[in-house]
């Protein structure tokens, strides 16, 4: 049941980001589900909590920039708004990159069985798993 719920979560997460990559969503509302589905040990749980907090801080800064940006240009001309939209998209892309970075960090500390399970889930959802190089430790 939890695997089915997590599969649904992955599908929804991917549709939000309109990507073909299989994201876990570290730092989102379902960190507890990630921990349960992958049966994370204490060290992995601690890392998950730390990276979730880091992601929230990183993306809060970007969200504040985006909010300020929109407020500053609320009365701008259509031409100016086109320029602003490209810059705003850059902020949103940075947020997405932060999510992927945190997911990749978590994937690098999964044991081979946990990572294999992740790859199987992604395969069932016809999504491309994030491949990791086990010889590189991003901690």
Secondary structure by P-SEA (a helix, b strand, c coil): caaaaaaaaaaaaaaaacccccccccccccaaaaaaaacccaaaaaaaaaaaaaaaaaaaaaaaaaaaaaaaaccccaaaaaaaaaaaaaaaaaaaaaaaaaaaaaaaaccaaaaaaaaaaaaaacccccccccccccc
